[in-house]
Amino acid sequence: MATLLIQHRISDYDTWRAAFDHFDEARTAAGVRAHRIRRPVDDERYVVIDLDFDDAAQAAGFLTFLRSVVWANPANSPALDGEPTARVLETTG
């Protein structure tokens, strides 16, 4: 299993969440098995997202989609505040 770990600042959670939910079908089509959204207890303007995939290639492909379609277009990511950090992680052991 592989996880695409994404972290970034947001300007408004409700706006960000609506944009995230808008891409639910794209996540499913890309092979996302599960997702988790977490927020630091001391920073309501920050999100950490885990997207689980069967393999690293699927996760990397979806990261390319995020960079080129979602994050590159302010209309697709209206509450994004700055550049997201993302990494593909593989489960070991």
N, C-alpha and C positions, 0 to 999 in steps of 0.2 A: 504494500500500500504506500501511497505517496500523499503528502499534504502540501497544498499551496498555502503558505503562511503570508498574510498581507497585514500591514500595519500602516495607519495614516491618521492624520488630523482631519477633523470634520468641522464644519461651521454650524451644523444643526442636525441632530440625530434623526428627527422625524423625516426631514427632507432626504437625508442620506438613505434611510431605510426604505423609503418609497422607491428611490432609484435602484437600490439593491434588489428589491422585490421585482422590479420591472424586468430584470434579467434572469428570472427564475428558469424560464424555458431554455435560455442559452446555457445556463449551468447544467441543467439536466442533459441537454444534447451533447455537451462537452464531456459528460461522464462523471460529474460530481455525484458522489455517493451520499455524502452528508456534509453539513456545514455547521460551524459554530461561530457565533458573534460574541465577542467579549469586550468589555470596557473597563479600563482601570477605575478603581473606586475613587481615586482622587483627581480624575480628569474626564469629565463628561464629553469633551470634544476630541476624543481619541477612540479609535476602534481597532480591534485585532480580530481578524477573520481567518478561520481554518476551513479550507475546502479539501475534502478527501476524495482521492481518485484511486483507481486500480493500480496505476503505474505513473512513473515520473514523466513519461512522454505526454500523457494526457494533461498532466498538471502544467507542464511547460507550454503546451499548445494553448491552454486556456489563459495562461499568463500573457502570451502574445496577443490574444484577443483583447484582454483587458487593456494592455498598453496601446494597442492600435485603434480600438473601437470605443472603449468605455472611457478610459482616462484621458485620451487625446481630445475628446469632445466635451466641453463644459456642459452642454445640454444633456449628455448621458451621465454626468457625474456632478450634479449641481451643488452638492455640499462638500465636495472634496476641497480640502484646504492644504495645498502643497503637494509635493510628490510622494506617492505611496512607496513603501519599501515592501518588496516581495521576494520570497525564496521558496524553492521547491525542496521539500524535506522527504527523505525516505525513512520508513520505519525499519528499525533493525532489532535483532534479538528478540 
